[in-house]
Amino acid sequence: MLVLLYTLIATGYLLFLVIAILLIRTFRRTRNVGFLWLGAAILVWPVVARAVASGLRSLVNRGGVGPFEFGGRVLPLFTVSQQVLGLALVLIAVFHLARRQVHSRSA
């Protein structure tokens, strides 16, 4: 079971690497900013969000800091806002990619 877990983790990192390479290669070939937005939404944002969520969870476990007491209401709010922000980044990428497609057809 542990071997399966490590295999899945390694596969996940490998997929992240392959996606990053493909997005960078495609951006360098097309110079379409939409691919950078897509990379931010798919590769960068999940890593940043996990780091922030981990810090927030440790803050909640300690009972908050100063006058700001974090309870059970903050974590679900953060999770939903994290997903909304990730989807907004994907939407920006799609708009950039679609706009570039329209320009290339009319040219």
Number of C-alpha atoms within 10 A of each C-alpha: 6 7 8 9 10 11 11 12 12 12 12 12 11 12 12 15 13 12 15 20 13 14 18 16 13 14 16 12 9 12 13 17 16 24 24 18 22 22 23 18 20 18 15 14 17 15 12 12 17 13 12 14 16 12 12 17 16 12 15 17 11 11 13 15 10 6 6 8 12 17 12 8 8 13 15 10 10 15 13 11 12 19 14 12 14 19 14 13 20 20 16 16 22 16 14 18 17 13 13 16 12 10 9 9 7 6 5
